[in-house]
Amino acid sequence: MASLLEQALATIVSTFQEYSQLSGNPLCQAKFKELLEKELPTWTPTTLRECEYKQFISVLDTNKDCQVDFVEYMRLLACLCVYCHESFKDSPLKPSCPQ
């Protein structure tokens, strides 16, 4: 049975592939916006204004091809993980460690 981390990695890859429709293809901006709204609803405002989205995508799209490739997608997820880590590391509720 796969570990939680292995399952998480598989989910990250399969989610990107689901929206790219073919492995290795980048996401067009419309598909990427759909991925954000459906797969990260807590992190995406319900009314993502077009000007905000264009500004966001311009920062994320490092090679300026108007698409989001897998590396750019992973940079977004890595930034979200760092944000979560920083937000929760000082939380009074610490996960318990198995003995």
DSSP file (Angstrom, degrees, kcal/mol; ACC not computed):
  #  RESIDUE AA STRUCTURE BP1 BP2  ACC     N-H-->O    O-->H-N    N-H-->O    O-->H-N    TCO  KAPPA ALPHA  PHI   PSI    X-CA   Y-CA   Z-CA
    1    1 A M              0   0    0      0, 0.0     2,-0.1     0, 0.0     0, 0.0   0.000 360.0 360.0 360.0 138.4    0.0    0.0    0.0
    2    2 A A        -     0   0    0      1,-0.1     2,-0.0     2,-0.1     0, 0.0  -0.408 360.0-117.6 -72.4 144.7    1.3    3.5   -0.9
    3    3 A S     >  -     0   0    0     -2,-0.1     4,-2.5     1,-0.1     5,-0.2  -0.250  30.7-102.1 -72.5 168.5    2.2    5.9    1.9
    4    4 A L  H  > S+     0   0    0      1,-0.2     4,-2.3     2,-0.2     5,-0.1   0.886 124.2  50.2 -60.1 -39.4    0.3    9.1    2.3
    5    5 A L  H  > S+     0   0    0      2,-0.2     4,-2.4     1,-0.2    -1,-0.2   0.908 110.2  49.5 -67.6 -41.2    3.2   11.0    0.7
    6    6 A E  H  > S+     0   0    0      2,-0.2     4,-2.2     1,-0.2    -2,-0.2   0.901 111.6  49.5 -62.8 -40.6    3.2    8.7   -2.3
    7    7 A Q  H  X S+     0   0    0     -4,-2.5     4,-2.2     2,-0.2    -2,-0.2   0.898 109.8  51.6 -63.9 -40.6   -0.5    9.1   -2.6
    8    8 A A  H  X S+     0   0    0     -4,-2.3     4,-2.3     2,-0.2    -2,-0.2   0.917 109.8  48.9 -63.6 -43.4   -0.1   12.9   -2.5
    9    9 A L  H  X S+     0   0    0     -4,-2.4     4,-2.2     1,-0.2     5,-0.2   0.913 111.0  50.0 -62.5 -42.8    2.5   12.8   -5.2
   10   10 A A  H  X S+     0   0    0     -4,-2.2     4,-2.8     1,-0.2     5,-0.2   0.888 110.5  50.7 -62.9 -38.7    0.3   10.6   -7.4
   11   11 A T  H  X S+     0   0    0     -4,-2.2     4,-2.3     2,-0.2     5,-0.2   0.905 108.5  51.7 -65.8 -42.1   -2.6   13.0   -6.9
   12   12 A I  H  X S+     0   0    0     -4,-2.3     4,-1.7     2,-0.2    -2,-0.2   0.936 115.5  41.2 -59.4 -47.8   -0.5   16.0   -7.8
   13   13 A V  H  X S+     0   0    0     -4,-2.2     4,-2.5     1,-0.2    -2,-0.2   0.937 115.9  48.0 -68.1 -47.5    0.6   14.4  -11.1
   14   14 A S  H  X S+     0   0    0     -4,-2.8     4,-2.3     1,-0.2    -1,-0.2   0.841 108.7  55.0 -66.8 -32.1   -2.7   12.9  -12.0
   15   15 A T  H  X S+     0   0    0     -4,-2.3     4,-1.7    -5,-0.2    -1,-0.2   0.937 110.5  45.3 -64.8 -45.7   -4.6   16.2  -11.4
   16   16 A F  H  X S+     0   0    0     -4,-1.7     4,-2.3    -5,-0.2     5,-0.2   0.935 114.1  49.2 -61.6 -45.3   -2.3   18.0  -13.7
   17   17 A Q  H  X S+     0   0    0     -4,-2.5     4,-1.5     1,-0.2    -1,-0.2   0.863 106.0  57.4 -64.4 -35.8   -2.6   15.3  -16.3
   18   18 A E  H  < S+     0   0    0     -4,-2.3    -1,-0.2     1,-0.2    -2,-0.2   0.915 113.6  38.7 -59.9 -43.0   -6.4   15.3  -16.0
   19   19 A Y  H  < S+     0   0    0     -4,-1.7    -2,-0.2     1,-0.2    -1,-0.2   0.784 115.3  51.4 -80.9 -27.5   -6.5   19.0  -16.9
   20   20 A S  H  < S-     0   0    0     -4,-2.3     2,-0.3    -5,-0.2    -1,-0.2   0.689  92.4-150.4 -80.6 -17.2   -3.8   18.8  -19.6
   21   21 A Q  S  < S+     0   0    0     -4,-1.5     2,-0.4    -5,-0.2    -3,-0.1   0.133  76.1  52.9  68.5 -19.8   -5.6   15.9  -21.2
   22   22 A L  S >  S-     0   0    0     -2,-0.3     3,-1.9     3,-0.1    -3,-0.0  -0.989  97.4-104.4-140.9 135.0   -2.3   14.5  -22.5
   23   23 A S  T 3  S+     0   0    0     -2,-0.4    -6,-0.0     1,-0.3    -5,-0.0  -0.303 105.0  17.7 -57.4 134.8    0.8   13.8  -20.4
   24   24 A G  T 3  S+     0   0    0      1,-0.3    -1,-0.3     0, 0.0    46,-0.1   0.222  93.0 121.9  90.6 -15.1    3.5   16.4  -20.9
   25   25 A N    <   -     0   0    0     -3,-1.9    -1,-0.3    -8,-0.1    -3,-0.1  -0.602  61.7-122.6 -81.3 140.8    1.2   19.0  -22.4
   26   26 A P        -     0   0    0      0, 0.0     2,-0.4     0, 0.0    43,-0.3  -0.349  28.9-105.8 -73.4 163.7    1.0   22.4  -20.7
   27   27 A L  E     -A   68   0A   0     41,-3.2    41,-2.6    -2,-0.1    -7,-0.1  -0.752  26.2-129.3 -90.6 133.7   -2.3   23.8  -19.5
   28   28 A C  E  >  -A   67   0A   0     -2,-0.4     4,-2.4    39,-0.2     5,-0.2  -0.366  35.1-101.9 -69.5 165.0   -3.9   26.6  -21.5
   29   29 A Q  H  > S+     0   0    0     37,-0.6     4,-2.4     1,-0.2     5,-0.2   0.862 121.7  53.1 -61.7 -36.5   -4.9   29.5  -19.3
   30   30 A A  H  > S+     0   0    0      2,-0.2     4,-2.1     1,-0.2    -1,-0.2   0.917 111.0  45.9 -65.7 -42.3   -8.6   28.5  -19.3
   31   31 A K  H  > S+     0   0    0      2,-0.2     4,-2.5     1,-0.2    -2,-0.2   0.880 112.3  51.4 -67.8 -37.1   -7.8   25.0  -18.2
   32   32 A F  H  X S+     0   0    0     -4,-2.4     4,-2.6     2,-0.2    -2,-0.2   0.916 109.5  49.4 -66.0 -41.6   -5.5   26.3  -15.5
   33   33 A K  H  X S+     0   0    0     -4,-2.4     4,-2.5     1,-0.2    -2,-0.2   0.904 111.0  50.7 -62.1 -40.7   -8.1   28.6  -14.2
   34   34 A E  H  X S+     0   0    0     -4,-2.1     4,-2.5     2,-0.2     5,-0.3   0.910 109.2  51.2 -62.4 -42.9  -10.6   25.7  -14.1
   35   35 A L  H  X>S+     0   0    0     -4,-2.5     4,-3.0     2,-0.2     5,-0.6   0.938 111.2  48.2 -59.4 -47.7   -8.1   23.6  -12.2
   36   36 A L  H  X5S+     0   0    0     -4,-2.6     4,-1.5     1,-0.2     8,-0.2   0.935 114.6  44.8 -58.3 -47.5   -7.6   26.4   -9.6
   37   37 A E  H  <5S+     0   0    0     -4,-2.5    -1,-0.2     1,-0.2    -2,-0.2   0.856 123.8  33.4 -69.4 -35.3  -11.3   26.9   -9.2
   38   38 A K  H  <5S+     0   0    0     -4,-2.5    -2,-0.2    -5,-0.2    -3,-0.2   0.856 127.8  33.0 -89.3 -37.5  -12.2   23.2   -8.9
   39   39 A E  H  <5S+     0   0    0     -4,-3.0    -3,-0.2    -5,-0.3    -2,-0.2   0.683 129.0  32.2 -97.5 -20.0   -9.2   21.7   -7.2
   40   40 A L    >X< +     0   0    0     -4,-1.5     4,-1.1    -5,-0.6     3,-0.8  -0.341  68.3 146.8-129.5  52.5   -8.1   24.5   -4.9
   41   41 A P  T 34 S+     0   0    0      0, 0.0     3,-0.1     0, 0.0    -1,-0.1   0.814  72.4  55.5 -63.4 -30.0  -11.5   26.2   -4.1
   42   42 A T  T 34 S+     0   0    0      1,-0.2     4,-0.1    -3,-0.1    -2,-0.1   0.821 113.9  40.9 -69.0 -30.1  -10.3   27.2   -0.6
   43   43 A W  T <4 S+     0   0    0     -3,-0.8    -1,-0.2    -7,-0.2    -6,-0.1   0.551 106.6  71.4 -95.5 -10.5   -7.3   29.0   -2.0
   44   44 A T  S  < S-     0   0    0     -4,-1.1     4,-0.1    -8,-0.2    -1,-0.1  -0.928  85.9-120.6-111.8 123.8   -9.1   30.6   -5.0
   45   45 A P    >   -     0   0    0      0, 0.0     3,-0.5     0, 0.0    -2,-0.1  -0.310  23.7-122.8 -57.2 144.4  -11.5   33.5   -4.4
   46   46 A T  T 3  S+     0   0    0      1,-0.3     2,-0.5    -4,-0.1    -4,-0.0   0.814 109.4  42.4 -62.7 -29.2  -15.0   32.5   -5.7
   47   47 A T  T 3  S-     0   0    0      2,-0.0     2,-1.0     3,-0.0    -1,-0.3  -0.704  76.6-175.5-117.5  79.5  -14.9   35.6   -8.0
   48   48 A L    <   -     0   0    0     -2,-0.5   -11,-0.0    -3,-0.5    -2,-0.0  -0.646  25.4-135.2 -76.0 105.0  -11.4   35.6   -9.4
   49   49 A R     >  -     0   0    0     -2,-1.0     4,-2.6     1,-0.1     5,-0.2  -0.300  11.3-122.0 -64.8 146.2  -11.5   38.8  -11.4
   50   50 A E  H  > S+     0   0    0      1,-0.2     4,-2.6     2,-0.2     5,-0.2   0.874 111.3  51.7 -59.0 -40.9   -9.9   38.6  -14.8
   51   51 A C  H  > S+     0   0    0      2,-0.2     4,-1.8     1,-0.2    -1,-0.2   0.889 111.5  47.6 -66.1 -37.4   -7.4   41.4  -14.1
   52   52 A E  H  > S+     0   0    0      2,-0.2     4,-2.6    -3,-0.2    -2,-0.2   0.911 112.2  50.0 -66.9 -41.9   -6.2   39.6  -10.9
   53   53 A Y  H  X S+     0   0    0     -4,-2.6     4,-3.0     1,-0.2     5,-0.2   0.916 109.6  50.5 -63.5 -43.1   -6.0   36.3  -12.7
   54   54 A K  H  X S+     0   0    0     -4,-2.6     4,-1.8     1,-0.2    -1,-0.2   0.882 111.8  48.0 -63.9 -37.5   -3.9   37.8  -15.6
   55   55 A Q  H  X S+     0   0    0     -4,-1.8     4,-1.3    -5,-0.2    -1,-0.2   0.922 113.2  48.2 -67.1 -43.5   -1.5   39.3  -13.1
   56   56 A F  H  X S+     0   0    0     -4,-2.6     4,-2.1     1,-0.2     3,-0.4   0.934 112.6  47.4 -61.0 -48.1   -1.3   36.0  -11.2
   57   57 A I  H  X S+     0   0    0     -4,-3.0     4,-3.0     1,-0.2    -1,-0.2   0.834 105.7  59.4 -67.0 -32.0   -0.6   34.0  -14.4
   58   58 A S  H  < S+     0   0    0     -4,-1.8    -1,-0.2    -5,-0.2    -2,-0.2   0.852 109.8  43.3 -66.2 -32.4    2.0   36.5  -15.6
   59   59 A V  H  < S+     0   0    0     -4,-1.3    -2,-0.2    -3,-0.4    -1,-0.2   0.893 117.9  44.8 -75.3 -41.3    4.0   35.8  -12.4
   60   60 A L  H  < S+     0   0    0     -4,-2.1     2,-2.0     1,-0.2    -2,-0.2   0.868  97.0  75.4 -70.9 -38.0    3.5   32.1  -12.6
   61   61 A D    ><  +     0   0    0     -4,-3.0     3,-1.3     1,-0.2    -1,-0.2  -0.521  60.1 171.7 -79.4  79.4    4.2   31.7  -16.3
   62   62 A T  T 3  S+     0   0    0     -2,-2.0    -1,-0.2     1,-0.3    -2,-0.1   0.776  74.9  47.6 -67.4 -28.2    8.0   32.1  -16.1
   63   63 A N  T 3  S-     0   0    0      4,-0.2    -1,-0.3    -3,-0.2    -2,-0.1   0.429 103.4-131.8 -93.8   2.7    8.7   31.2  -19.7
   64   64 A K    <   +     0   0    0     -3,-1.3    -2,-0.1    -6,-0.1    -6,-0.0   0.831  64.6 132.2  55.2  41.4    5.9   33.6  -21.0
   65   65 A D  S    S-     0   0    0      2,-0.4    -1,-0.1     0, 0.0     3,-0.1   0.299  75.8-115.4-101.2   8.7    4.3   31.1  -23.3
   66   66 A C  S    S+     0   0    0      1,-0.3   -37,-0.6    -5,-0.2     2,-0.3   0.732  87.4  91.9  63.8  24.7    0.8   31.9  -22.0
   67   67 A Q  E    S-A   28   0A   0    -39,-0.2     2,-0.6   -38,-0.1    -2,-0.4  -0.924  74.7-124.6-138.3 163.6    0.5   28.3  -20.7
   68   68 A V  E     -A   27   0A   0    -41,-2.6   -41,-3.2    -2,-0.3     2,-0.1  -0.946  28.1-165.2-114.3 113.1    1.2   26.6  -17.4
   69   69 A D     >  -     0   0    0     -2,-0.6     4,-2.4   -43,-0.3     5,-0.2  -0.330  38.7 -93.8 -88.4 177.6    3.6   23.7  -17.7
   70   70 A F  H  > S+     0   0    0      1,-0.2     4,-2.5     2,-0.2     5,-0.2   0.871 124.0  52.1 -62.5 -38.8    4.2   21.1  -15.0
   71   71 A V  H  > S+     0   0    0      2,-0.2     4,-2.0     1,-0.2    -1,-0.2   0.915 110.9  47.5 -65.1 -42.0    7.2   22.8  -13.5
   72   72 A E  H  > S+     0   0    0      2,-0.2     4,-1.7     1,-0.2    -2,-0.2   0.897 111.7  51.2 -65.5 -39.9    5.3   26.1  -13.2
   73   73 A Y  H  X S+     0   0    0     -4,-2.4     4,-2.1     1,-0.2    -2,-0.2   0.906 109.6  50.3 -60.1 -43.6    2.3   24.2  -11.6
   74   74 A M  H  X S+     0   0    0     -4,-2.5     4,-2.8     1,-0.2    -2,-0.2   0.854 105.2  56.6 -66.8 -34.6    4.8   22.6   -9.2
   75   75 A R  H  X S+     0   0    0     -4,-2.0     4,-2.4     2,-0.2    -1,-0.2   0.914 107.5  49.5 -61.5 -41.3    6.2   26.0   -8.2
   76   76 A L  H  X S+     0   0    0     -4,-1.7     4,-2.2     2,-0.2    -2,-0.2   0.945 112.9  45.9 -61.3 -48.4    2.7   27.1   -7.3
   77   77 A L  H  X S+     0   0    0     -4,-2.1     4,-2.3     1,-0.2    -2,-0.2   0.887 111.3  52.7 -64.7 -38.1    2.1   24.0   -5.2
   78   78 A A  H  X S+     0   0    0     -4,-2.8     4,-2.4     2,-0.2    -1,-0.2   0.918 109.2  49.5 -62.8 -42.6    5.5   24.4   -3.5
   79   79 A C  H  X S+     0   0    0     -4,-2.4     4,-2.5     1,-0.2    -2,-0.2   0.897 110.5  50.4 -63.1 -40.1    4.7   28.0   -2.6
   80   80 A L  H  X S+     0   0    0     -4,-2.2     4,-2.6     2,-0.2    -1,-0.2   0.894 110.0  50.7 -64.0 -39.3    1.4   26.9   -1.2
   81   81 A C  H  X S+     0   0    0     -4,-2.3     4,-2.7     2,-0.2    -2,-0.2   0.916 111.1  47.7 -64.5 -42.8    3.1   24.2    0.9
   82   82 A V  H  X S+     0   0    0     -4,-2.4     4,-2.8     2,-0.2     5,-0.2   0.920 111.5  51.1 -63.4 -43.3    5.6   26.8    2.2
   83   83 A Y  H  X S+     0   0    0     -4,-2.5     4,-2.4     2,-0.2    -2,-0.2   0.934 112.2  46.2 -58.9 -46.9    2.8   29.2    3.1
   84   84 A C  H  X S+     0   0    0     -4,-2.6     4,-2.4     2,-0.2     5,-0.2   0.921 112.2  51.0 -62.1 -44.1    0.9   26.4    4.9
   85   85 A H  H  X S+     0   0    0     -4,-2.7     4,-1.7     1,-0.2    -2,-0.2   0.934 112.8  45.4 -59.7 -46.9    4.1   25.3    6.8
   86   86 A E  H  < S+     0   0    0     -4,-2.8     4,-0.4     1,-0.2    -1,-0.2   0.878 114.4  49.2 -65.0 -37.7    4.8   28.9    7.9
   87   87 A S  H  < S+     0   0    0     -4,-2.4     3,-0.2    -5,-0.2    -1,-0.2   0.864 120.2  34.3 -70.0 -35.7    1.2   29.5    8.9
   88   88 A F  H >< S+     0   0    0     -4,-2.4     3,-1.6    -5,-0.2    -2,-0.2   0.567  92.4  86.4 -99.7  -9.9    0.9   26.3   10.9
   89   89 A K  T 3< S+     0   0    0     -4,-1.7    -1,-0.2     1,-0.3    -2,-0.1   0.795  97.7  40.8 -66.1 -26.0    4.3   25.9   12.4
   90   90 A D  T 3  S+     0   0    0     -4,-0.4    -1,-0.3    -3,-0.2    -2,-0.1   0.270  86.7 128.0-101.8  10.7    3.5   28.1   15.4
   91   91 A S    <   -     0   0    0     -3,-1.6    -3,-0.1     1,-0.1    -4,-0.0  -0.401  64.1-132.8 -66.2 140.7    0.0   26.7   15.8
   92   92 A P  S    S+     0   0    0      0, 0.0     2,-1.1     0, 0.0    -1,-0.1   0.743  93.9  77.4 -67.4 -20.5   -0.7   25.6   19.4
   93   93 A L        -     0   0    0     -5,-0.1    -2,-0.1     3,-0.0     3,-0.0  -0.753  68.6-176.9 -93.0  96.1   -2.2   22.4   18.0
   94   94 A K        -     0   0    0     -2,-1.1     2,-0.1    -4,-0.1    -5,-0.1  -0.731  31.8-109.9 -91.5 138.2    0.9   20.3   17.1
   95   95 A P        -     0   0    0      0, 0.0     2,-0.2     0, 0.0    -1,-0.1  -0.435  39.1-114.3 -64.0 140.7    0.4   16.9   15.4
   96   96 A S        -     0   0    0     -2,-0.1    -3,-0.0     1,-0.0     0, 0.0  -0.519  23.3-131.1 -78.4 144.2    1.3   14.1   17.8
   97   97 A C        -     0   0    0     -2,-0.2     2,-0.1     1,-0.0    -1,-0.0  -0.771  25.3-111.0 -93.1 136.7    4.3   12.0   17.0
   98   98 A P              0   0    0      0, 0.0    -1,-0.0     0, 0.0     0, 0.0  -0.407 360.0 360.0 -64.7 143.2    4.0    8.2   17.2
   99   99 A Q              0   0    0     -2,-0.1    -2,-0.0     0, 0.0     0, 0.0   0.439 360.0 360.0 -84.6 360.0    5.9    6.7   20.0
